Amino acid sequence: QSALTQPPSASGSPGQSVTISCTGTSSYNYVSWYQQHPGKAPKLMIYEVNKRPSGVPDRFSGSKSGNTASLTVSGLQAEDEADYYCSSYAGGNILGYVFGTGTKVTVL
Amino acid sequence: QITLKESGRTLVKPTQTLTLTCTFSGFSLSTSGVGVGWIRQPPGKALEWLALIYWDDDKRYSPSLKSRLTITKDTSKNQVVLTVTNMDPVDTATYYCAHRRGWVHTFDVWGQGAMVTVSS
């Protein structure tokens, strides 16, 4: 199965919003988003398209339209600078997962 | 509190078999819906899902690596083991294990990762 497609980079100034797209998600509403700081393990930010785990700020939100999912970070803060990866559950005969190509978010 | 930790050899030679162990706490792999997955990340590159084992011993593998991967669990020891055969330098990566929430298709807690280098 092919990786999901994300833009390589995105940026915004503190307080602004940035939206990252993820193309190729399956028809399942099982899209997750992970944040990864350099040298650290990924951290779950969004699951099932738009649900936030406990402790994740509500500045992070997710949505999906057709086969494209999106992550929006509102009110950008310096600590939001990181790599972001989408992931989707792949049904069919795989019943596994696929990750996106990753997006580097820079806070200007 | 759920924690996972990867362990195993950090340097393997080409053609050798890699064995990685994920030791976890805070949950049971006999609980309905729960799973443990393996994901890797080559230096500077994206995450890649490798395998997943479910509470009922159902196993799923990445189609592109299926012939080289084996995932097993030891519920009594709270461990999941991943073996990768015929290692190649392109398999150099940080290997993560992660907890899959029961009946939710996401990896909500990750281990710290184990860096594996393939070199002669």
Interface residues (C-beta under 8 A of the other chain):
Chain A: Q1 A3 Y28 Y30 S32 Y34 A41 P42 K43 L44 Y47 E48 P53 Y85 S87 Y89 I94 L95 G96 Y97 V98 F99 G100 T101 G102
Chain B: G37 I39 A46 L47 E48 W49 A51 L52 R60 Y61 S62 P63 S64 Y96 R101 V104 H105 T106 F107 D108 V109 W110 G111 Q112 G113
